[in-house]
Amino acid sequence: MKAAEAVFRINGFQRISMDKIAEKADLSKGTLYLYFKNKEEIIVELITRNFEKLLNLTREISQADGAFEDVLTEMIQLWFDYFSEHQKFFTFIHHGLYSRRDEILRELRIKSMSFKDDITDIVENLMERYGKSKFRVNEEEFQILLNGVIGFYITAKFSGLYKGEISARRIVEVILRGALK
């Protein structure tokens, strides 16, 4: 998978091939085909691994001691850093795959929804830990607000629509002013 990710970073999805991945991994193409039937399956596996890694890191942070604002800020900073580090990959997911109308897209939508559900559970547990009665919104509404602000910021940043910087702390402050009683 490391070889596939390296080839993807260099070539992008359109120019990635089973030949290039096999060469980078020092495998025969036939050996690679024993594990994956095509490059789309490899892309799904790469996306799954990236989601799982981000999810595990988010869980670790969410379980740390500290003020709600500090833990949430650290989670958002993780997401900013992770998406920045893997910008080409996530841009491809957002733009390159959503134009497809095939099995890979269906699989990725399922994985994406599962990832969002897991993040919602993490946020719900975090809110529970700090006292749901402090919030004017429920967990789902809070997650929608959080996803909206963070998603819009990351999209605007990656696309070049927004050239400035907004800190994770500033986003938490703005979100919580509207969400906390």
N, C-alpha and C positions, 0 to 999 in steps of 0.2 A: 504494500500500500504506500510505503514511503516513495518508492520509485514512481508509482502512478501520480502521487501528489507533486513530485518534482517535475515530471513531464507535463502535468497540467499547468503548473506555474509558468513553465517556460513557453509552452505551445498554445495554451488555451484549449477549450473544448473542441473547437472545429478542427484543429490540427493534431489533436491527440490521437494516437492509434495503438492498437494492441502490439504492433511491431515495436513502436518506440518504448512502450512500457516494458515489454519483455527484454528489450536491449538494455534499458536502464537497470532492470532488476537482475541482469545476468541470468535470465531464464530463456528457454526456448519458447517460441510462440505457442507451441503445442502444450507445454506445461502450463502456461498462463490460461489457456482455454480449458484446462481441467478444472480450474477454479472459477472462472468467469466466462459466460458465453459471449460477452461483447463489452465494449467500452462503457456502455450505459450502466451495466451492472457494477462496474468498477466505480463509476461516478456516484451511484447510489450508496455504495459502501463507504466511499470517502465522505460523503455528506453525513451519513449515519455516524461515522466516527467523530466527525467534527461536532455534531450536535451532542453526542454523548460526552465528549471531552468538556465542552462548554457547560453542559448540564451538571456534570460532576464538580467542576470548579465552582459553579453557582451554589450548589448544595453545601459545599465546604464553607463558603463565605456566609451563607444564610444561617448556619449553625454556630457561628462565632458569637462570643459575648460582645456586648456593646450596645450603645443606643440604636434605636431603630433607624434613625437618620444616617448613622455611621455605617451600619451594615448595608443598608440600601444603597448608599453612595459607593461603597466598595463593590457591590454587585454591578452597578451601572458602569463603574470604571472598568471592571473586568470585561463587560460586554463591549464597551468602546475599544478597549485595547485588543480584544480578540477579533472584532470585526475589522479593525484597522490592520492588524497583522495578516489577516486572511481576506483582505479587501477584494482581490481579484476573484477569489473563489466564491465569495458571497455575492458579488456583482453578477457573476455567471449564473448562480442559482436564481437570483432575482430576475434577471433579464434574459439570459440565455435559455433557461429551461422552461420558463412559463409561456414561451411561444410554442412549445411542443404540445402535441395532442396524442400522446401515446402512453404506453405502460410506465415508462420512467416517470412521467409527470404524475400519474396516479399514485405511484409508490412514494414519490417525494412529498406529495400533499399529505399522505397518511403519516409519514414520518414527521413532517412539519407540524401537523396538528398534535401528534403525540408529544413533541417537544414543547409546544405551547401549553399543553395540558400539564406537563411536568413542571414547567416554570410557574404556571398558575398555582399548582399545589405548593411549591416552594414559597411563593408570595403569601398564600393563604396561611401556611404554617408560621411564617414570619409575623404576619398580622395577629394571628392567634397568640403568639408568644408575647407580643407587646400590648395586647389588649384591643380587641375589635371594637369595643365601645368608644374608643378614641376617634374612630373614623366615621365620617358622614356617608361613606360609600362602602358597599360590600366588596368582597375579595375580587369578584369578577369585574366589577366596575373599576376598581383600583388597577387591576391588571390591564384592562383596556386603556385606561389613561396612561399608564406606564408604557405599554407597547406603542401607543400612538405617538407620544412625545419622543421616545427613544428611536422608534422606527423612522419617524419623519426626520429627526436630526441626522441619523446615520445615512439615510437616503440622500438628504440634501447635501451632506458633507461629501459623500462618495461621488455624487454626480457633479459636484462643483458649483451647485446652486448657492451654497453657503460657504464662504471662505473663512469665517471667524471661528472662534473656539467657544464652546460652552462647557463648563466643567460639570462633572457628574454631581458635585455638591450643589451647584446652582440649579440643576434640573430637579434634584430632590427637594430643595427649598421651595421651588415654584410648585411642584406637584403637591407637596404636603400642605402648603398654605390653602389649597383648595380642597384637600382631602381630610385634613384633621379638623376636629371640632374646636 
